[in-house]
């Protein structure tokens, strides 16, 4: 069960990167700026995740700080979906993340 939950968590993390690219592409600008944003936003998000959010983060945060960063990460993903006109999908992203983390913690494995 934990393996499936961890897989779901990983897929949700990747979804936020894809949402970031979609959000960058949706900007009201010329094609070069949209393309730059569609590449830069996921790269920035990936860099932030690697530094603060991943299990092997370069900056180890205390448990509460890591949880706060991850919550902000998924809320940002939900916010980008809302800005893209998909508010229910944004809420669903955050709710699925929260439930997955709660189930992992209940089983004794920190997320």
Steps between C-alpha positions, in 0.01 A plus 500: 500500500778742590667441165182600317461810715860600437449447127188717511693770687774491237245525218337797674842669522549448127150633438592828668799531265275439199244748633779756534589453133137529396457813711814656350378424148162659576648845562364780289824579318678428177601148412866541601401627845240226541753235399756642742243499781385147414859382543610730784210443740544119521877541523463742788251273671731199453794694642298602805386142551856371475627754750220484758238232433658178380601214731864582416457879519816712496361711783361263761201656668349394832194284458258789548690717251509223240130437541429874466712517183323201349160643592595830334619307193167325451294807587701686233417221255134525593515877465651475154219264399247748634663778298474275196125483553500161672428584866343163582804320362716726715303413812512130405879514465541644849246263656654189342845613618373561856324164516806319365727664756251425780483132401879476482539658843230278646695196383809634675688616191572872471423650162 
